[in-house]
Amino acid sequence: MARKEFKVAIVGATGLVGQEFIKVLGQRNFPMSSLHLFASDRSAGRKITVNNEEMEVQETTPQSFEGIDIALFSAGSEISHHFSPIAARAGAVVIDNSAAFRMEPQVPLVVPEVNAEDIKEHKGIIANPNCSTIQLVVVLYPLHKANPIKRFIVDSYQSVSGTGSAALEELSEQARQVLEGRTVVPHVYPHQIAFNILPEIDLFLDNGYTKEEWKVVEESKKIMHVKDIAISATCARVPVFIGHSEAVHIQFSDPMSPDTARRILAEAPGVKVLDDPNVSLYPQAWSAAGSDEVFVGRIRKDISHDCGLAMWIVADNLRKGAALNAVQIAETMVERSWI
């Protein structure tokens, strides 16, 4: 029996995540009959190599989605707000990487390893979670199923690629300027990012948290279907090109040993345990870049609480934190005949 194939569109094809969409779709041999690349009018006409062939990027218009089966969006909330409903009305299933619809009650917010069944409830739009949330819940959910989590605190150390290509260029340029003794003038971030850490990602809210931190709190609860877990987050931008890292302190309902946690996580989908302090084996952003897995290590008792564990989680924010997770949502729909 011939495998069904789908017409796929990428909106935001020239951005970092858009480029990763193209790479992941090819690497995973997603069943496509055609691929259509869209971006803003500024990027229209640009050529992108796909499967050794040059494809021209088209301007996104309301007519772009006629005949499209799956539309992968990563062009920012404003574009998603405008074009996602248009694409859905045209018959496409939209998988949106922006924050536009994540907390809308009628829009599923999905990490396939955690809540794949939620995909069935979509009304044409499925939201891809925030990068730092995705890697967090992939690790926490299997532990939560075994021993309900009552509270966790997460501190994230997020790479500049989460901001886009201009931030990658700014880090490279600032590093050269600092090493050459020249004056640094920031443009992408409010302060110098080279050789520095900025405890500010997205806008500050009235409660003192940033929007990025609040995303971690609210999205984790929605994905894991829990309302009563107490969560606090601090998100910092670090001078790393690719890969987000997280220090997590978890309070369970009952005590859990580090060995039990390692055993559960070793069997969890999408997780790879790297945990041997004797040989300095633990997850690192540098080595996680380009990988599909979420890596976890430094698993140990939290000495501040009898029911606590502490751990270190790392993942490639452009892959599992964005493009890969969205493609996995599409794969799940195909595998389960939900599209």
N, C-alpha and C positions, 0 to 999 in steps of 0.2 A: 504494500500500500504506500503510495507516494506521501511524503511528509508535506503537510500544509505549510505554505509560506505566506509571509505577511509584508505589506507595504509599510515601511518604517520611515518616520520623519524625525530629524533632530533639529530642534530650535535652539539657537545659540551654538551652532556647530564650530565657530571659530574660537570659542573660549577654551579654557583648560579642561573643564568637564566635558564640553562638547567633543573635544579631541579624544578624550578618554572614552566617551560613548562609542566613537568609531572604532577605536582600538579593541575595546571589550567585545563589541558585537562580532568583530572578525575573529578574535581569539577563541570565542566560545561557539563559533559557527552557528549563530542565531539564524533561524529559518526565515530569511528575507527574500522576497521576490524583487524588491527594489528598495533603495535607500535614497532619501531626499534630504538635502542639507539646506537649512535656512538660518538666517541671521538678520541683523539690522541692515538698513539701507547703506550704512557706512561700510559694512563688510561684504555686501552683495558684489558678486563678480570675482571674489577671491577664489583661487583654485586650491583644492585640498586633495591629497593623494589618498585614494581608497582602493585597497587590493591592487596596487600597482597601476591604477588608472587615475587620471586627474578628473575631479568632479568640480563643477562650478557651484558656489554658494549662491542661493537665491534670496531675495528679500522676502521677509515674512509678511504675508498679506492674508486677508480673510479667505482667499481662494486657495491658499497653500495646502489645505487639509482635505480637499476633495479626493476621495478614494483612499485616504490614509487609514491604516488599521491601528497603528501604535505611534504615538507622538511623544518623544522624549524631550522634555523642556529643561534647559538650564540657561536661561537668559535674564534672570532676575525677576523679582516679584511683580514689577509693573507690567512687563511683557506677559508674564503668566496670567495675571489678572485679566488682561485684555484678550489674549488669544486662546487660552485654555478652554473657556466655555465655547468659543467659536469652533475649535477643533472637536470638542466633544459633541456639539450639535451636528457636525459634519459626519459623525460616526466613528471617530477615532477614540481609542482609550488613551487618555493623557496620563503620563507618569511625570510628575512635576518635581524638579529638584529645588525649587525656591521655597521660601517660607509662606507663600501666598495663601495656601489652603490647608496648611498642616493642622491647625487647630479648629477647622470647620467641622462641626459634628457629623455632617453627612459625607465627609471625605475620609476614606481610610488612610491612616498613616502607618506604613508597612515596613517591617524588616522581616524578610521571609523566614529566617531561622526562628523568629519569635511569634509572629502573628499572621502567617500566610492566609489563614481563613478569612481575615478581614477583607481581603481583596474582593471577595464575592459581593460585598456590600457596596461596591463603587457605583456611582451614578455618572460615569464618564471620566472622572478625574481621580487619580490616586496620588497621594503625596509621598515624596521621598523625604525621610527625616533629615535633620541636621547632621553633619558629619560626626561631630563629637558625640551625639546621642547614639548613632548607629553602633559604633564600636563598643560603647558602654553597655547597651542592652543585650548585645550578642553574648557578652560574658556574664552579665548579671542574671539574665532570665533563667538559664539552666540551674543556677544556684538557688534562685528564688523558688523554683518549682520543688526543689528538694528540701528547702528550709526557708520559709517565708521571710523576706527582708523587711525589717521595720524602719530602717533609716540608712541612708548613705550620704557621704560627703565626697565630692569629686573635685579635684583641681586639675584643669587641663592645660597642656603646654602645646599650643597649636601653631603649625607651620604657616609660613606666609603664602603658600599656594592656595590656602583657603580664601585669600582675598583676591586672587587672580594674577594674571601674567605681569601686570604692572608692579605688583608687590615683589615678585621674583626678581625683576630687573632692579627694583629699588634696593633690595638686600645686596645683590651683587655689586651694584655701583657704590653703595655706602661702605661696604667692606673694603673696596679698593681705596675709597677716599680716606677712611680712617687709617689704613695701613700706610698710606702715603702722607699722612699728616695734614690732609686738607680738611676744610670745613664741610660739615654735612648739613644739607638743607632738606628736611623730610617733605614729601609730597603725599604719598599714599597714607601714611600713618601720622598721628599728631606729633610723634617724637621719633628720633633715630631708632631704627630696629636693629641695625648691625651691632653686634656685641652688646645687646641690650635685651630686656624683657619688658613688655608692656601689659599691665594687668587691665586691659581694656579691649574688648572685642564687641563691636556694634555699639549702639547708643546706651547711655546710662538711663535707668528708669528712676522713678521717684523713690523707690524702696532701696536705692543704692546698688542694686544688682544691674548688670548689663542685660540687654536683650538676648545675647548669646547664652548667658547663664540661665536666664528664665526659660529659654528654649529647652535646655537640658532637663530642667525640672518638669515642665508641662508635657513635653514630648515623651519622656520616659514613662510617665504615668499613663498616657494614652496608649502607647504601644504595648506596654505590659499589662494593661487593663487593671491597674491598681490606683486607688484614690488615696489610700491612707499611708503610703510610704512617705516618710519625712526626707526631703532632699535639699541639699545646699550645694552650690557650685561656685567656683571661682575659675574664670577662663582667662588665660594669658597668651599673648602672642610672643613667640620665641623666634630667634634667627635661625630657623631650620627651613629648608626648601620644601620638602614633602614629608608628611607623616605627623599625625597628632599623637601625643602621649598623655596619659591620664593616671594620676595617683588617686586611688579610691579606697575609702575606709567604709566598711559595711558592718551594720549591726543586724544580726539574724534573730529570729524568734528563739532559737536554741543554739547552744554552742556548736560550732563546726570546726573540725580540725583542718589544718592546711592540706594534709594528705587526702582527706575526703574531697575538698574543693578541687585539688589537682586531678583526682580520679574522675569527678563529674565533668570537669572542663576538657579533659583529654578525650572524652566521648561526645562532646557537644559539637554540633554542626558549625563549621566556619571558624572554629577556635583552634589555635595551636599553642600549647604550653611550652614555654622556654624558661626553665626555672631550676638553675643549679648555681647557687652563689659561690660554691667552691671553685668554679672555673669561670666566674664572672659571666654566667649565661643568664641573660634576661633580654626582654624585648628592647629594640632600639629603633628610633625613627629611620635612621640611615639604612638599616638592613631591611626594614619593613616596606620601604618604598618599592613599588612595582609588584607587590604580593597581594593575593586575594584574601588571605586569612587575617583574623584579628588575633594578635599575639598577647599573651598574658604571662606574667612572671612576678618575682618578688612576693609570692603568696606566703603570708605569715600571719601569726596571731596578732591582732590589734591589742597591745598590752593595756590599752585604756578601757577595755570593755570585755567582760567574760564571754559575750556572744559575738565578738568582733573579729573580722579578718581585714587585712590590708593587702593591696595588690597594685600592680603596675600594668597598664593596658596600652598597647600601641597598634596603630593601623595606618595604612595609606589612605589619606583623606580624599584623594581624587578617585580612588578605586572603590574600596568597600564603603568609604564615607560618602560616595556620590554615585559615580557611573555604574559600578558593578552592582550595587544594591538595586538601582533602577532596572538594570537588565535582568537581574534575578527575579524581580517582580514580574517582568514580561515573560520570562521563562516559566515561572510558576503558572501564569495564566494559560500558556500554551500546553504545558504538561498536563494540567488538570481540565483542559477543554473549557476554560472559562472565557475564551475569546473565540 
